């Protein structure tokens, strides 16, 4: 039996600061992509800076998913009412999602030029597929993960490491068949097109199970400083490779949209290691339960900010380029 002194967990404040980091990273990605003259193309003198910031920020959605896995496992690992779990998830996610999807539909009706290229012809389909705007894929994706969570939790309790490796295998194999431009096995847009494919939980499931497994990794890192140094060294190496791979892909002629996207193997390695290292730092060293800091506020309201930020970003960009 584990000694209580050996246990490491994220405080509420630590969790919210990690969520704040994730939402700020989301904002940075979308701000960079809103610049009229792209800083990512080979002709730009800011390419290295822009690609570096973009790729470092791509830990955002994986981090959100992992924190969700961690939180749900912490809450329901001992006792779970499936009906109550689903009711809580739906009541937390759907109302705000519906409101913001409706606001985007109204905005794009009055200003069609601002509309997302991924919009569906009907509002119901926009809701189902998360296509009221380009970032809303997150909600149907996370709902899919929540739907199978009771089954995932049952497997994880019995075979935690096997469940993690299975999730990793599922995600990486899925990417191989469906997420690589010019290599997909179908032309159906919801598999083949960048963005739309993000709605499938199979693109993110490994991060969720990683979140469930994090406390075991933290214990391993805490036993010996060498283990933490190994993770940090691997993280730094993955950052260098991820950025250089993206730049090389762009310079070889690949559209930056595909060269920078979430579903790339270098980004998977970087995201995995970044989630482990960042969460360990905050679990081990940030023990306070409450805070009035801006980061705590951003983290506590990260879901609302995520849903609505592109609405206001469009207005700001319009005013800048007016």
Buried (B, 14 or more C-beta within 10 A) or exposed (E): EEEEEEEBBBBBBBBBBBBBBBBBBBBBBBBBBBBEEBBBBEEBEBBEEBBBBBBBBBBBBBBBBBBBBBBBBBEBEEEBEEEEBBEEBEEEBEEBBEEBBBBBBEBBEEEEEBBBEBBBEEBEEBBEBBBBBBBBBBBBBBBBBBEEBBEBBEBBEEEBEEBBBBBBEBBBEBBBEBBBBEEBEEEEEBBBBBBBBBBBBBBBBBBBBBBBBBBEBBBBBBEEEEBBEEBBEBBEEBBEBBBBBBBEBBEEEBBBEBBBBBBBBBBBBBBBBBBBBBBBBBBBEBEEEEBEBEBBBBBBBBBEBBBBBBBEBBEEBEEEEE
